[in-house]
Amino acid sequence: MSSRIIPVQPFDYVVFGATGDLTKRKLVPALYHRFMDGQFDEQSRFIGASRSKLSEAEFQQLVREALEQFVDKQYQDPETIERFVAICTYVPVDASKPDSSGDLGAALRDDPKIVRAFYLAVAPDLFEPIAEYLHAKKLYRRDARVVIEKPLGHDLASSQEINDGVAKIFKEDQVYRIDHYLGKETVQNLLALRFANTLFEPVWNSAHIDHVQLTVAESVGAGTRGYYDESGALRDMIQNHMLQLLCLVAMEPPANDDANALRDEKLKVLRALRSIANGEVGKETVRGQYRGVKSETASVASYQDELPEDKKGSRTETFVALKVHIDNWRWAGVPFYLRTGKRMAERVSEICIQFKPIPHSIFDHAEGAPKPNKLIIRLQPDEGVKLMMMIKDPGPGGMRLREVPLNLSFAETFTERTPEAYERLLMDVIRGSQALFMRRDELEAAWQWVDPIREAWNRASEPPQTYTAGTWGPSGAVALIERDGRTWYEGNN
């Protein structure tokens, strides 16, 4: 079985911040893979733009080096690389000094059949100046698209300010707020799993589901990422990635797969989230910060040790666990447990749908009690779907019940290479499909829910709980779920 590649229209893809880390690590490899698979050809252009004074040849060499470093060796075909490099060009642009900038207009083709897209891989405070630059230079078109990267503010007010700046030039249907999590193959399979199978949707409600767990764990630390101390896990992961996953799990079936129909249903979930007010923050939220560990074989620095001197004593959280309620008919009484953190026991992103126990067991004399079914959707690594079921253990000698998985491994089932999230999202921009991108009202609804939690933490006298690097987080996260008689799913329970 092979994927069907659907070609896109020819395009001019302008990436501001073309010499930055995101471009080299993600955007260049993503475009190369789509070029290699034939989704576009030499009729399209990749135009780098940044303040660096590079020649076209120097930028093309930067592209070659990015491909050599960040594309798997088996996909580095010299002929294809040179064909791809040939469609790459560069224009030095300083949006704050438009008169001293290179001529970006000369690199763009004035043909309505060629899609014009601008990717702002820069800090958010440059979004508005770049939008105004494009308008002033008459490079804006009503059919152009603009892609903006997080962080889109640090609270509701700053998010609105950023979006207002972009909206001065670009209409909402032109704006693509990218969240790479939504481009992951397994995340999209949530929709197929729920809405293309009669098996799950009838039981996808409070009558059959006991609770839901969402875990996004990273084994790496915050390191020297300067912006992290200003954001923390709540802003960096919960506000966007994890609330979007929550929406896909919890939303009602949309009328169709139109982008706005899908996003309307996600917005309803965000608006149905029960506010975690002052009195509940201590009971329904846990924040943590990793401490270092030293042994004969390894030494891991604490978050505090990684901070510069002027940041020592920071109360920024590197771990968050939340108990969330959705106040609607489908999910009344079903808690959603969310946790995310740095320096955890392993790198894993997964969703665990825990079904209710069977109402009555006929196996009174069996060895092993029946366990409730679980549906495990793993987003990374080892993407797949696993349904935990009870069976009789083979062999004579009475009834022995055993829990076993029905296991769909993407790697084993689909032998061809699975495209990375950025590959899909970059091509969706060219196709004009906004289904996997956040609408402004979604973003603002998420901030409206998150901001009171942050404000309550800021007023609290208690610092974040500490947890040892390489574990599953602070003890408070265990207590959060175990006082409800439940346990975090960690692959072995």
Disulfide bonds with the S-S distance in Angstrom:
none
